[in-house]
């Protein structure tokens, strides 16, 4: 499954659609303005909230929390000891860890589990400036979770780079 995302998607307080490869709207990222922390809701086309994403207020390092139905699903934070590439760790509530690595600010990165590619984020497939794709590799993947992970790492990387 390939999804198309417009670069300005991650502006807090703005709502943006994520489209499939055929241009059909599939997910809405609903940015919540006027909050103390970055907050987003990922909704389906019927307006149902699939996951909520919010920045953790009190933490030693910037952390984003992904929740489903009011329950914590995952935490996303930067790995501190990565020299050559951006690395983020996603810790699911059951203890499973996903690794996100690549050039986050360039929107060229991968999400994998135990060496198996789950999703790839890239601008290489597209000719439209400020647009990139999220290619979900596994058919049984949790699409809202993987999109939420992409949102989290981009928000965290942009904050570190001073683009918030």
Secondary structure, DSSP 8 states (H G I E B T S, - for coil): -EEEEEGGGG-TT-EEEEEETTS-EEEEEEE--S-SS-EEEEE-TT--EEEEEEE-SS-SS-EEEEEETTEEEEEEEE-SS-SSSEEEEEEETTS-EEEEEEEGGGTEEEEEETTEEEEEEESTT--STTEEEEEE--TTS-HHHHHHHHHHHHHHHHHHTT--
